[in-house]
């Protein structure tokens, strides 16, 4: 069986080859088997956004924030995904959390 990292890399290669739908299918299968693989959820949030499937994009961005709660970038990405989805309040909230986490990291 292939490693999760290798399967992720294959999905990225599909996306780069212009096969976005196939990349999504591969990543969905990957998170089905490895639900805590944040990088795959991150990829799905971006790819679903490119496909204008905003609810799914936001759902996967939220999962990344759950899995990586101390990473400010997870919340910045969530903010961007929400902004593109027209979810301004959620975008602002995620950006606020990102800023809080960044400030907390600087104090440490």
HELIX and SHEET records of a PDB file:
HELIX    1   1 UNK A    4  UNK A   16  1                                  13    
HELIX    2   2 UNK A   20  UNK A   33  1                                  14    
HELIX    3   3 UNK A   38  UNK A   50  1                                  13    
HELIX    4   4 UNK A   54  UNK A   67  1                                  14    
HELIX    5   5 UNK A   72  UNK A   84  1                                  13    
HELIX    6   6 UNK A   88  UNK A  107  1                                  20    
END                                                                             
